[in-house]
């Protein structure tokens, strides 16, 4: 099924602290396609990627800041917490240890376009004001829609899953920077490559500026490697700070784990963004014993799971989901001007040009056609124009 375009009542911000947002553009995500296959059992308006303008707010106090949101262009966090449980209130200070647990993991949450909350493929939506993030004026609508998937990639940095040796003149006391592999050249895999490539360049380059100037100390650690099936997709991130290889280069059908000896058990951190259950098996073969395997894929289909490699190699398996929208917007706001510095104010981060990923746009009246287009293997990103600004 591709869903159905239909008229529904205009939502209202009935709860105090909620805003009514006039949606300008929405993005179609692989998760939307999985929902249409039965993932999460969701029934309602699809979509969780958007940019829109705040049209009305239901103020929960004499808060001028809430009222000032009217007319602002925004993106939003998709998880809507209850604001009352111990997770939302950070009662046990878990946010410090668990990387913003309160933002993502309220046990009573609804999720925009995914769980008990109508989504973005509509003229209007509602979200709590606390979920909203202002879009910088020079970031276009089509770029701003990428804030949510880009934030999902930034989540890997927020979770601190990758170790960077930022004092590499002290080699005896510190382990080297982690070797990282990314599996999958779909939309999310490419976003992850854009983020981790830039993070690697910023962290490692800034570390080198503080070390001795001899030749050996100025060799950067190996960059993350993106394994994918499509050369034309890999070429989209060739300047993002990652090495790109066809996945066939690491595969060996005759090997027990399906991975060739050159790449088997060679990576400290492996990120699976294949969107396929089979990707997990390949990822486990790439990961070194006691390494970290990060799962970024949501998939409705399942297949027989062999836990033996994970137990034998004592792999650490970590899920990774929604990330910091504000950090994603900072990346989207980077320009070619000299003012856009890196983490320490010395290392330039390359601007991120995401419009190259847009295959086609559709009006809201043709949202079902947009879904069909998004399912085609040749499609990168589809956007839906819900309202003109």
C-alpha positions in Angstrom: 0.0 0.0 0.0 1.1 3.6 -0.7 -1.4 5.2 1.8 -4.3 7.4 0.8 -4.7 11.1 0.5 -7.8 12.3 2.3 -9.2 15.2 4.2 -8.9 15.2 8.0 -9.9 17.8 10.6 -7.4 20.6 11.2 -5.5 19.7 14.4 -5.6 22.2 17.3 -3.0 22.8 20.0 -5.4 21.8 22.7 -2.8 21.1 25.4 -1.0 23.9 27.2 2.5 24.3 25.9 1.6 23.0 22.4 2.0 24.8 19.1 0.1 24.5 15.8 2.6 24.4 12.9 1.8 25.1 9.2 3.9 22.5 7.4 5.9 23.8 4.5 7.7 20.7 3.4 7.8 17.1 4.6 10.3 14.3 3.8 9.7 10.7 3.0 11.8 8.3 5.0 12.5 4.6 4.9 10.7 4.3 8.2 7.5 5.7 6.5 7.8 2.8 4.0 8.3 0.3 6.8 5.2 1.7 8.6 3.2 1.1 5.5 4.3 -2.6 5.7 3.1 -2.9 9.3 6.0 -1.6 11.4 4.8 -0.2 14.7 1.2 -0.9 13.8 0.6 2.8 13.2 -2.6 4.3 11.7 -2.7 8.0 11.0 -0.9 10.7 9.2 2.5 9.6 8.1 5.8 11.5 8.3 8.3 12.8 10.8 10.6 15.0 8.7 9.5 18.6 8.2 10.0 22.3 8.2 7.1 24.6 9.0 5.9 27.9 10.5 4.4 28.2 14.0 0.9 29.6 13.5 -0.5 29.4 17.0 0.5 28.4 20.5 -1.4 27.3 23.6 0.6 29.1 26.3 0.9 27.2 29.5 2.1 30.2 31.6 2.9 33.9 31.2 5.9 32.9 29.1 6.7 35.6 26.5 9.2 33.2 24.9 6.4 30.8 24.0 4.3 33.6 22.5 7.3 34.8 20.5 7.4 31.5 18.6 4.5 32.5 16.4 5.6 33.2 12.9 9.0 31.4 13.4 10.2 28.8 11.0 11.0 25.6 12.8 11.9 21.9 12.8 11.1 19.6 15.6 12.1 16.7 17.8 9.7 13.8 17.0 9.4 12.2 20.5 6.6 13.8 22.6 7.1 12.9 26.3 4.5 13.1 29.0 6.6 15.7 31.0 5.6 14.0 34.3 7.5 10.7 34.6 10.9 10.2 36.1 12.5 10.0 32.7 11.0 13.3 31.4 11.9 15.0 34.7 15.4 13.5 34.7 14.8 12.4 38.3 17.8 10.2 38.5 20.1 12.4 36.4 20.2 9.8 33.7 20.6 12.4 30.9 24.2 13.0 32.0 25.1 9.3 31.8 22.8 8.2 29.0 23.0 11.0 26.4 19.7 12.8 26.6 17.6 9.9 27.7 14.7 12.2 28.6 14.4 13.5 25.0 14.0 10.0 23.4 12.8 7.6 26.0 9.7 8.7 27.9 7.8 5.4 28.5 4.5 7.2 27.8 5.7 9.0 24.7 4.0 9.5 21.4 6.1 9.8 18.2 5.4 12.1 15.3 4.0 10.1 12.4 5.1 6.8 14.1 3.3 6.2 17.4 -0.1 7.7 18.3 0.6 11.1 16.9 -0.4 12.4 13.5 2.7 13.2 11.4 4.1 15.7 8.9 2.4 14.8 5.5 -0.4 17.2 6.1 -1.0 21.0 6.0 -0.8 21.3 9.8 0.6 19.4 12.8 1.0 20.0 16.5 4.0 19.6 18.7 5.1 20.8 22.1 6.8 24.2 22.0 9.8 22.6 23.8 10.3 20.3 20.8 10.8 23.1 18.3 14.0 24.4 17.0 14.4 27.7 15.1 15.8 27.3 11.5 18.5 29.8 10.6 17.3 32.3 8.1 19.8 31.4 5.4 18.9 27.6 5.5 16.4 26.8 2.7 13.2 24.9 3.3 14.4 22.0 1.2 17.6 21.8 3.3 15.8 22.2 6.6 13.7 19.1 6.0 17.0 17.1 6.3 17.4 18.2 10.0 15.7 15.1 11.4 17.6 12.4 9.4 20.8 14.4 9.8 20.1 14.5 13.6 19.8 10.7 13.6 23.3 10.6 12.2 24.5 13.2 14.8 23.1 10.9 17.5 26.2 8.6 17.0 28.4 11.5 18.0 26.1 12.4 20.9 26.3 8.8 22.2 30.1 9.0 22.2 30.3 5.6 20.6 33.6 6.4 18.7 36.8 7.0 20.6 39.1 9.7 19.2 42.6 9.9 20.5 43.1 13.7 20.9 46.5 13.4 22.5 48.3 11.3 20.1 51.7 12.4 21.2 51.1 10.1 24.2 50.8 6.9 22.3 51.8 4.6 25.2 49.0 5.9 27.5 46.1 6.1 25.0 44.6 3.7 22.5 44.4 5.0 18.9 41.4 6.5 17.3 38.7 3.9 16.5 38.5 2.4 13.1 35.0 2.9 11.8 33.0 1.1 9.1 29.5 2.2 7.9 27.3 -0.3 6.1 24.7 1.0 3.6 24.6 3.7 1.0 20.9 4.6 1.4 19.7 7.9 2.6 20.6 7.4 6.3 23.9 5.7 5.5 25.0 8.7 3.5 23.9 11.1 6.2 26.0 9.1 8.7 28.9 9.3 6.3 28.5 13.1 6.0 28.5 13.5 9.8 31.2 10.9 10.8 33.5 12.0 8.1 33.4 15.6 9.2 33.7 14.6 12.9 36.8 12.6 12.1 38.4 15.4 10.2 37.6 18.0 12.9 38.7 15.8 15.8 41.8 14.4 14.3 43.0 17.5 12.6 42.6 19.6 15.7 44.5 17.0 17.7 47.4 17.1 15.2 47.8 20.9 15.6 48.7 20.3 19.3 51.3 17.6 18.7 54.9 17.6 17.6 55.6 18.7 14.0 57.5 15.6 12.9 56.3 13.7 9.9 55.1 10.6 11.8 52.9 12.5 14.2 51.1 14.4 11.4 49.7 11.3 9.7 45.9 11.3 10.3 44.3 8.1 11.6 42.4 6.1 8.9 39.0 7.8 8.1 35.7 6.0 8.4 34.9 3.6 5.5 31.5 3.6 3.9 30.6 0.3 2.2 27.8 0.5 -0.3 26.4 -1.2 -3.4 26.2 1.8 -5.7 29.2 3.8 -7.0 27.1 6.8 -7.9 25.7 7.1 -4.4 29.2 6.6 -2.8 30.4 9.5 -5.0 28.0 11.8 -3.3 30.1 11.7 -0.1 33.6 11.4 -1.5 34.5 14.9 -0.2 33.0 14.3 3.2 36.0 12.8 5.0 35.2 9.1 4.4 36.7 6.4 2.2 34.1 4.8 0.0 34.2 1.2 -1.1 31.8 -1.2 -2.8 30.5 -3.7 -0.3 31.6 -6.5 -2.6 35.2 -5.6 -1.7 34.7 -6.8 1.8 32.6 -9.8 1.1 33.8 -13.4 0.7 31.1 -16.1 0.2 33.6 -18.8 1.2 34.4 -17.2 4.5 32.5 -18.5 7.6 31.3 -15.0 8.5 31.0 -13.9 4.8 33.7 -11.3 5.1 37.1 -11.3 3.3 40.3 -11.6 5.4 41.3 -8.0 4.6 38.3 -6.6 6.4 37.2 -9.4 8.8 37.2 -8.3 12.5 39.1 -5.1 11.5 36.8 -2.3 12.8 36.4 -1.0 16.3 32.9 0.4 15.5 30.6 -0.8 12.8 27.4 1.1 12.0 24.7 -0.9 10.2 22.4 1.4 8.2 21.5 -1.1 5.5 17.8 -1.3 6.3 18.1 -5.0 5.8 18.2 -7.8 8.3 21.0 -9.4 6.4 23.2 -6.4 7.1 23.6 -7.4 10.7 25.4 -10.6 9.8 27.9 -8.7 7.6 28.4 -6.0 10.3 29.2 -8.6 12.9 31.9 -10.1 10.6 33.5 -6.6 10.2 33.6 -5.8 13.9 36.6 -6.8 16.0 36.1 -8.9 19.1 34.7 -6.8 21.9 34.0 -4.0 19.4 30.8 -2.0 19.1 28.1 -2.7 16.6 25.6 0.1 16.2 22.2 -0.5 14.7 20.6 2.4 12.9 18.1 0.4 10.8 14.4 -0.1 11.4 12.9 -2.9 9.4 9.5 -4.5 9.4 10.8 -7.8 7.9 12.6 -10.3 10.0 14.8 -13.4 9.4 16.4 -16.1 11.4 19.0 -14.6 13.8 22.2 -16.3 14.7 23.5 -15.0 18.0 26.7 -17.0 18.1 29.0 -14.4 16.5 27.8 -11.8 19.0 28.4 -14.1 22.0 31.7 -15.6 20.8 33.2 -12.2 19.9 31.6 -10.5 22.9 30.3 -7.7 20.8 28.7 -4.6 22.3 25.4 -4.0 20.3 24.0 -0.5 20.7 20.8 0.9 19.2 20.8 4.5 18.0 17.7 6.4 17.0 16.8 10.1 17.2 19.4 12.8 17.6 20.0 16.5 18.4 18.1 18.6 15.9 20.0 21.7 17.0 23.3 20.1 16.1 21.9 19.1 12.7 20.8 22.7 12.0 24.2 23.9 12.9 25.7 21.6 10.2 23.1 22.7 7.7 23.9 26.4 8.5 27.6 26.0 7.7 28.7 28.2 4.8 31.9 28.7 2.9 32.8 31.9 4.9 35.9 31.9 7.2 33.7 32.2 10.3 32.6 28.6 10.3 35.2 27.0 12.5 35.4 23.5 13.9 35.0 22.2 17.5 38.0 24.0 18.9 37.8 27.2 16.8 40.7 26.2 14.6 39.6 23.4 12.2 37.3 24.3 9.3 34.3 22.0 8.8 33.2 21.6 5.2 29.7 23.0 4.5 27.0 20.3 4.0 25.1 20.5 0.7 22.1 18.2 1.1 20.0 19.4 -1.8 22.0 17.0 -4.0 20.1 14.2 -2.4 16.6 15.3 -3.5 15.3 13.2 -6.4 11.9 14.7 -6.7 9.3 16.8 -5.0 5.5 16.4 -5.1 2.5 18.4 -4.0 0.6 17.2 -0.9 -2.3 16.1 -3.2 0.1 13.6 -4.8 1.6 12.2 -1.5 0.7 8.6 -2.5 2.7 9.2 -5.7 5.6 10.5 -3.6 5.5 7.2 -1.6 5.7 5.2 -4.8 8.6 7.2 -6.0 10.4 6.8 -2.6 10.2 3.0 -2.9 12.1 3.0 -6.2 15.7 1.8 -5.8 17.0 4.7 -7.9 15.4 7.3 -5.6 17.4 9.2 -3.0 15.1 11.6 -1.2 11.6 12.6 -1.9 10.0 15.7 -0.5 6.3 16.8 -0.3 5.3 20.4 -0.6 2.5 20.8 2.0 2.1 24.6 1.8 3.8 27.5 0.0 5.6 29.8 2.4 
